[in-house]
């Protein structure tokens, strides 16, 4: 499982996918999300502006990413 560290309270789903190099552009991120290929904590999420917070686990195409807030 890959860990991504953020310095803020949350990161938006589309921003996370770009930051983690899952999607090359915001457009690619939007497509992945709208197609139902992204899960947050085991549930499919189709909101690209979904707030991803500390300890959330995001999964895309078998790649799991755990979010860690450097302040927590």
Buried (B, 14 or more C-beta within 10 A) or exposed (E): EEEBEBEEEBBBBBBBBBBBEBBEEEEBBBEBBEEEBBBBEEEEBEEBEBEBBBEBBBBBEEEEBBBEBEEE
